[in-house]
Amino acid sequence: MASLFEDGRFIVLFFIVLLRYLIIAAIAFLIFYQLKRQAWHYKKIQLRFPISRDYIREILYSVVTAVIFTLVGYLIFMTPFRTFTKLYTQVDEYGMSYFFFSIILMLLIHDTYFYWTHRAMHHPRLLLNLP
């Protein structure tokens, strides 16, 4: 694992991923929990507002998620695994139409995967007894 941190790329990528998340989460927090807290209170599914411990837990989960996303990104973009992907850096290789189509296709595949895995988690035979 020492080589993972040798050139600093993993750490830089981690901070980019984390910073991107923190900016988006801070904007959402500001809107939903500060500016519109009372105005949109009736729209909340769970009417109880989080306590400090809840915020800390969610932030820690987010940091762990950022590490996982960073690891995946690092493996795909910065290791020999890159040669096994269809990743390309020059849009002219396939054209703008393919570029936009590939983004839409990627979102469709990801959402389909997420839908079916989430649905499977709620299947009675697979349902975990979580608190």
Secondary structure, DSSP 8 states (H G I E B T S, - for coil): -HHHHHTSHHHHHHHHHHHHHHHHHHHHHIIIIIISTTTTGGG-SS-S---HHHHHHHHHHHHHHHHHHHHHHHHHHHSGGGGGS---S-GGGT-HHHHHHHHHHHHHHHHHHHHHHHHHHTSTTT-----
